[in-house]
Amino acid sequence: MYNDVAKDTWRVFRIISELVEGFEELTKLQPAVTFFGSARMKRTNKYYKLAEETAEKLAKKGYCIITGAGGGIMEAANRGAYKTKTQSVGLNIDLPTEQKPNKYIDKLISFRYFFVRKVMFKKYSHAFVIFPGGYGTLDEFTEAIMLVQTEKVKRFPIVLFGSEYWNGLIEWIKNVVLANKNISPEDIDIFHIVDTPDEVVDYIENYYKK
């Protein structure tokens, strides 16, 4: 029992150190947009190319680009920022199977704890752009809309990219979750679906102009 308490105590210190490092490094950023999406997405996939183009367009508008530091959509977004020489950040996570950071990152910060990493995404992002992905992407999306719904964070742009990919999920939310009154009609408006890079830029820019 004593050893477990000691381990937990030291774990608290590790968590605090990760929070402090993240705050110190990211508080210096210009307005930032975070990209989520599959790490498995090949460079030949249309969504890779669209993520790169979207990030490049946002970077030209003055936004820093943040990703989870890995390959696929994350690499594409960092690459788009890199092409404009705009600051490109990767928040890496230590995993049993090591995730290798992509080569387009200017600032790399590694985390042991998923929840600390999530704090950084939420705290320092002016918008989320969510491309097709798996469980990790779904986790980031659902947590973000839940935090907005419960007013634990201020409302901010949450953009789903690719209606053909996301429509099935959205229809289920409307036809099952909403129909059973487990959410309110206005909760559907927490996020926005787009299909082009220009739509992403316009939505985020117009959101903050309002």
Backbone hydrogen bonds, N-H to C=O, Kabsch-Sander energy under -0.5 kcal/mol:
donor,donor_aa,acceptor,acceptor_aa,energy
5,V,1,M,-2.1
6,A,2,Y,-2.6
7,K,3,N,-2.4
8,D,4,D,-2.4
9,T,5,V,-2.4
10,W,6,A,-2.3
11,R,7,K,-2.1
12,V,8,D,-1.8
13,F,9,T,-1.5
14,R,10,W,-2.0
15,I,11,R,-2.4
16,I,12,V,-2.5
17,S,13,F,-2.4
18,E,14,R,-2.0
19,L,15,I,-2.3
20,V,16,I,-2.7
21,E,17,S,-2.4
22,G,18,E,-2.4
23,F,19,L,-2.7
24,E,20,V,-2.6
25,E,21,E,-2.2
26,L,22,G,-2.6
27,T,23,F,-1.8
29,L,26,L,-1.7
33,V,64,C,-2.6
34,T,127,A,-2.5
35,F,66,I,-2.6
36,F,129,V,-2.4
38,S,132,P,-2.5
41,M,38,S,-0.7
45,N,42,K,-1.5
48,Y,45,N,-0.6
49,K,45,N,-1.6
50,L,46,K,-2.3
51,A,47,Y,-2.3
52,E,48,Y,-2.2
53,E,49,K,-2.2
54,T,50,L,-2.5
55,A,51,A,-2.5
56,E,52,E,-2.1
57,K,53,E,-2.3
58,L,54,T,-2.3
59,A,55,A,-2.6
60,K,56,E,-1.9
61,K,57,K,-0.8
61,K,58,L,-0.7
62,G,59,A,-1.7
63,Y,58,L,-2.0
64,C,31,P,-3.0
65,I,87,Q,-1.9
66,I,33,V,-2.5
67,T,89,V,-1.8
73,I,38,S,-2.6
74,M,71,G,-1.4
76,A,72,G,-2.3
77,A,73,I,-2.3
78,N,74,M,-2.4
79,R,75,E,-2.6
80,G,76,A,-2.1
81,A,77,A,-1.9
82,Y,78,N,-2.4
83,K,79,R,-1.9
84,T,80,G,-0.6
84,T,81,A,-1.2
85,K,82,Y,-1.2
86,T,81,A,-2.0
89,V,65,I,-3.1
90,G,107,K,-2.6
91,L,67,T,-2.6
92,N,90,G,-0.9
92,N,109,I,-2.1
94,D,111,F,-2.7
98,E,96,P,-0.8
100,K,98,E,-0.6
102,N,69,A,-2.6
105,I,102,N,-0.8
106,D,88,S,-2.8
107,K,88,S,-1.9
109,I,90,G,-2.5
111,F,92,N,-1.9
117,R,113,Y,-1.8
118,K,114,F,-2.4
119,V,115,F,-1.7
120,M,116,V,-1.6
121,F,117,R,-1.9
122,K,118,K,-2.5
123,K,119,V,-2.9
124,Y,120,M,-2.0
125,S,121,F,-0.5
125,S,122,K,-0.6
126,H,32,A,-3.7
127,A,32,A,-0.7
128,F,157,P,-2.5
129,V,34,T,-2.8
130,I,128,F,-0.5
130,I,159,V,-3.6
131,F,36,F,-3.1
131,F,129,V,-0.7
138,L,134,G,-2.5
139,D,135,Y,-2.6
140,E,136,G,-2.0
141,F,137,T,-2.3
142,T,138,L,-2.9
143,E,139,D,-2.2
144,A,140,E,-2.0
145,I,141,F,-2.3
146,M,142,T,-1.8
147,L,143,E,-2.4
148,V,144,A,-1.9
149,Q,145,I,-2.5
150,T,146,M,-2.4
151,E,148,V,-1.3
152,K,147,L,-2.4
153,V,147,L,-1.3
159,V,128,F,-2.9
159,V,157,P,-0.5
160,L,158,I,-0.5
160,L,192,H,-3.0
161,F,130,I,-2.8
161,F,159,V,-0.5
162,G,160,L,-0.6
162,G,194,V,-3.0
165,Y,162,G,-0.8
166,W,162,G,-2.1
167,N,163,S,-2.6
170,I,166,W,-2.3
171,E,167,N,-2.9
172,W,168,G,-1.8
173,I,169,L,-2.3
174,K,170,I,-2.4
175,N,171,E,-3.4
176,V,172,W,-2.3
177,V,172,W,-1.4
178,L,173,I,-3.2
179,A,174,K,-0.8
180,N,176,V,-1.6
181,K,178,L,-2.2
182,N,177,V,-2.4
183,I,177,V,-0.5
187,D,184,S,-1.6
188,I,185,P,-1.4
189,D,186,E,-1.1
190,I,187,D,-1.2
191,F,188,I,-0.7
192,H,158,I,-2.2
194,V,160,L,-2.6
200,V,196,T,-1.5
201,V,197,P,-2.2
202,D,198,D,-2.8
203,Y,199,E,-2.4
204,I,200,V,-2.3
205,E,201,V,-2.7
206,N,202,D,-2.8
207,Y,203,Y,-2.1
208,Y,204,I,-1.7
209,K,205,E,-1.5
210,K,206,N,-1.7
